């Protein structure tokens, strides 16, 4: 077995979700869930089948996001991987709904940070072992930084 890492390639402002799912109907269920969750949402989905024809199945409302999802799914190369790229929405707006889809097994990350996907390569194929999401800590926030964080959450409408 070999351990590999591969970077998710995307513009810095784009959020994405990396998950594992288990059935071909994932694409339609995720599509329906996302369009119901956020009116006007722009996204692209790529789901990699693990058996049968082993195709990358896609859907979305934005061609740029669909292309990003396909390119990164090819690069990761893991059966049952699910990639969702989000253009005008934060993952927090859709995560709980995604978690309730019966095919979704695991969510590895939901972020706009730089991400490396840690993979295992065997004779059978590849598996996602985990992710490196962003950087290591640079310290502990002080009182001013705490105030800044709280003000930011209120400014963008996530807290009252």
C-alpha positions, 0 to 999 in steps of 0.5 A, a space after each residue: 500500500 502507498 500513502 499519497 496526498 493530492 491537493 484540491 484545486 479550486 479558486 480560494 473563494 469557492 467552498 467545497 464539501 468532500 464526502 463519501 457516499 454509496 449509491 448511484 442515486 446520490 447525484 439526484 438526491 444531493 442535487 434535489 437537496 441543494 436546490 431545495 435548501 438555498 434558492 438560486 444556489 450555484 453548485 457542481 457535484 461529482 460522484 465516483 461509482 465504485 463498481 459497475 461502469 465506475 463512472 463519474 456521475 455529475 449534476 449541478 446548476 453551474 458549469 464552472 462548479 461541475 468542471 471543478 468537481 469532475 477535475 478533482 474527482 478524477 485527481 482523487 480517484 476514489 470510488 464512492 467519493 462525492 465532491 460538491 463545489 459551492 459558488 454563492 453559498 457557505 457549507 453551513 447552509 446545506 450540511 445538515 440537509 446533506 447529512 440526512 441523505 441516506 446515501 451519505 456515509 461520511 463528510 470529510 470536510 466543508 471549507 474554502 481553505 486549501 485542502 490536501 486529501 490523504 489517500 491510500 493506494 492498493 491493488 484494488 484502488 484508492 481510499 480517502 484516509 482523511 484531509 488536511 484542511 487549512 494550516 496548523 494553529 498560530 496561537 490562541 485568540 486574545 480578547 480583541 480577536 474574540 470580539 472581532 470573531 463575534 462581530 464578524 459572525 453578526 456582520 454576515 448574519 449568522 448571529 444576532 
